[in-house]
Amino acid sequence: MSFATASLISLLGFLGLILGADWLVRGSSRLAAQFGISPLAIGLTVVAYGTSAPEMVASLVAAATGHSEMTVGNVLGSNVANVGLILGATAFAAPLAIAPAVLRRELPFMVGVTLVFGLFGLFGLGFHIGRGVGLASIGLLIVFNLLSLRWARTNAGATSVAAPSEDSLSRSSLLTIVGLAVLLGGAQLLVAGAVSVARAVGLSEFIIGVTLVGVGTSLPELATSVAAGMRRQADLLVGTIVGSNVFNILGALGLSALVRPIAIDASLLRFEFSALIGFTLVTAFFLYTGKRLVRWEGAFLLCGYVTFIALLFR
């Protein structure tokens, strides 16, 4: 495959991911709203899963085709982008107040899962996720979802979301199904094109996974979060990022390991795992000390993310 052809395929896949994710999120969000689910619950489940669908599908396709480095790189790159780029950009645009319930429940869970994943990658002699670990990850993700829904229902600060009157149940369902189908096709094209581009320019598949695929599949979260931040929907925004990061580690990697066990040389990824841990801990520190993210903290996260991307190509 020539460089020009691979680039065109990557572009088409990228567009498919963006359009498919947008339709999937809009359709599934309307379905959730029609059932009277709170903004926090929507963010943690429907929107987080919808916007994480590109990461999941891209990781599954990469794993199924034997590209384990891209699978792990996609998750690492997406989670760093979620915290550094997305939270940074939205907080810089408008300061974010965080619900106390999220600080007590969902955020510690995300930090704990990230630390286990990151420290395992940093200090493990080899990075291997077998089918048993993948199945356990899926089970833990299900428990987290059930607890999140229970917590959201009992959260006194939760408010209901009214669905647009013109949206019928069938129309929302169709939009959700079409969005998922476009996502699947877009992910396949993006992974195929990205692998060919990586080989053509001499870059490793991991670097392509962290940058092109990782950032590309995080754009739905970016668009959703910036819009939520500008509308002062902090619960929806934070729920989306927390739910997405948990889903990427437990869901995307877990499902990928069920398809084909993941094995890579973790010693080559120490910088990337360190960056994920660092971004997560700094963000948690900002949130716990101020109960919000202000503009200078958003700018700090954004600058850190730009530095991270630049150092990847050092």
Secondary structure as GFF3:
##gff-version 3
##sequence-region A 1 314
A	DSSP	alpha_helix	3	34	.	.	.	ID=ss1
A	DSSP	alpha_helix	39	41	.	.	.	ID=ss2
A	DSSP	pi_helix	42	47	.	.	.	ID=ss3
A	DSSP	alpha_helix	48	64	.	.	.	ID=ss4
A	DSSP	alpha_helix	68	80	.	.	.	ID=ss5
A	DSSP	pi_helix	81	87	.	.	.	ID=ss6
A	DSSP	alpha_helix	88	93	.	.	.	ID=ss7
A	DSSP	beta_strand	96	97	.	.	.	ID=ss8
A	DSSP	alpha_helix	100	104	.	.	.	ID=ss9
A	DSSP	alpha_helix	106	123	.	.	.	ID=ss10
A	DSSP	beta_strand	127	129	.	.	.	ID=ss11
A	DSSP	alpha_helix	131	154	.	.	.	ID=ss12
A	DSSP	alpha_helix	169	201	.	.	.	ID=ss13
A	DSSP	alpha_helix	205	208	.	.	.	ID=ss14
A	DSSP	pi_helix	209	213	.	.	.	ID=ss15
A	DSSP	alpha_helix	214	216	.	.	.	ID=ss16
A	DSSP	alpha_helix	219	230	.	.	.	ID=ss17
A	DSSP	alpha_helix	234	246	.	.	.	ID=ss18
A	DSSP	pi_helix	247	252	.	.	.	ID=ss19
A	DSSP	alpha_helix	253	259	.	.	.	ID=ss20
A	DSSP	beta_strand	262	264	.	.	.	ID=ss21
A	DSSP	three_ten_helix	266	269	.	.	.	ID=ss22
A	DSSP	alpha_helix	270	290	.	.	.	ID=ss23
A	DSSP	beta_strand	292	293	.	.	.	ID=ss24
A	DSSP	alpha_helix	295	312	.	.	.	ID=ss25
###
